[in-house]
Amino acid sequence: MSLNPKVILGLEYVEILIGSTIVALAFTLFLLPNEIAAGGISGLSTIFYGLFGWKPSYVQWAFNLPLFFLGTLLLGKEFSLKTLVGTTFLPFVVYLTEGIKPATTDPLLGALFGGLGVGLGLGIVFRGKGSTGGTALVGHIIHKFTNLSLGICMVIIDGLIVVTSAFVFSFEQALYALISIYLTGKIIDIVQLGLSYTKMAIIISDKDEEIRHVILNEIDRGVTKITGIGGYTNEKRPVLLCVLEQSELSKLKQLVKNADPSAFVIISNSIEVLGEGFKR
């Protein structure tokens, strides 16, 4: 049964609020007390807090709101009400939790659990099709007006923040920040895509019918038959494409080997698969 679009929209806003709360708590409990400036506006607010004692929530609002309106002006509808909600609510939770006792004063634990919390929160926000604004808006703006990819823009921005933290705090703290940033990216992927990686197999063999039969009947997976042209012989060759779970990979390789020991098999990761037999 499909949900009403208004219900879906409401659930997405709930995800944005929950995710923003988790990010804010990870910042207050782990990153800020250990002086870990793990990129983004939160990293900048950590640096300003260390330099001048300015409240992180005020710094985040001071940067986020102008960046949101600038992004809306320059980039248009890409930045919707959902972005505004994440941009304002996250600093609000930081404001409410200021002064709370740190969960740990060990910088390594702070980096690990701070990165985990931020990644979990951002992953939930992204699943709600929202954003917490910040340097992501700067990255989009730079990306639009330069030839740099969005990924490179974000690396440059976060890199500058981490380098600055090395001068404000210490080189060691900057290394902890890098650990946190790396972990955040990995956790975001897990939240959005799940833990299991499916595999895609491309099989080139003259015994395509026999292999197709064993895939359909022995593994119970669908298979797509494609006609390719050999680059050396310039002759048509049958190509089979199959997506399967990682646990089924060993069986596939053995069945293909039994059917045609000279078959050419390519195995690659498929980050996400939508359709019958996988995710809807």
ABEGO torsion letter per residue (X at the ends): XBBBAAAAAAAAAAAAAAAAAAAAAAAAAAAAAAGBBBEEAAAAAAAAAAAAGBBAAAAAAAAAAAAAAAAAAAAEAABBAAAAAAAAAAAAAAAAABGBBBABABAAAAAAAAAAAAAAAAAAAAAAGBBAEEAAAAAAAAAAABABBAAAAAAAAAAAAAAAAAAABBAAAAAAAAAAAAAAAAAAAAAAAEABBBBBBBBBBAAAAAAAAAAAAAAGBBBBBBBBBBAAAGBBBBBBBBBBBAAAAAAAAAAAAAABAABBBBBBBBABBBEBGBBX
